């Protein structure tokens, strides 16, 4: 079945760049999202990319999509302590209409 | 301000009791969803509704029930048949199609 995989933990120093990776299995996934979850809160949409795009940049965030390898990454430039959170990748299939979430990557930013 | 409201934030129940979690949205969204989140796991879809008076089972619907009598409201009942009900429950809504999901702030349910 459809699956989305992420590494569970990433630790970086404040000011460094963070790169969070995600792989998905459903080749019909046409839209991919990144969400951020702070402790005890819901998920906040950060950015998204459609499958006809390779890259999307939005201020400190850069999303790269490699459709051949079904690999998605989120780069956060100049990472701040306020970026510490869980980041979820989600892949949406135009066939099923369902959104499949990865397990989430906990980003720890050390001062 | 438009948004999704889940209440209460924390809920405690004794085993064997049914409990209903509230989800209300004023975004005029057609589609609404319920997800369950457990530590170290992604979100798992319980039920979703794409239009009023219609809903479908998600991946883990057993032990749960929903209703969608109004566009704004999509309550979730956790029944006594749900074997491991303690979890963080998230409600979401969307315009539908490819549009992103907007999430509420969640309800943490503890059953003892």
Contacts between the chains, C-beta under 8 A, distances in Angstrom:
chain1	res1	chain2	res2	distance
A	4	B	42	7.1
A	8	B	40	7.0
A	30	B	98	7.2
A	31	B	98	5.0
A	33	B	100	5.8
A	33	B	101	7.9
A	35	B	103	7.8
A	40	B	105	7.9
A	40	B	106	7.4
A	40	B	108	7.6
A	41	B	105	5.4
A	41	B	106	6.9
A	42	B	4	7.8
A	42	B	6	7.8
A	42	B	90	5.7
A	42	B	92	8.0
A	42	B	103	3.7
A	42	B	104	5.2
A	42	B	105	4.6
A	42	B	106	5.1
A	43	B	43	7.7
A	43	B	90	6.9
A	43	B	92	7.8
A	43	B	101	7.7
A	43	B	103	4.4
A	44	B	103	7.4
A	45	B	100	5.0
A	45	B	101	7.5
A	45	B	102	7.1
A	48	B	100	5.9
A	50	B	98	7.7
A	88	B	42	6.7
A	88	B	43	7.2
A	92	B	98	6.7
A	94	B	98	7.4
A	97	B	97	7.9
A	98	B	45	7.1
A	99	B	45	7.9
A	99	B	101	6.5
A	100	B	42	7.9
A	101	B	35	7.9
A	101	B	42	4.0
A	101	B	43	4.3
A	102	B	42	5.3
A	103	B	40	6.6
A	103	B	41	5.8
A	103	B	42	4.6
A	104	B	42	6.2
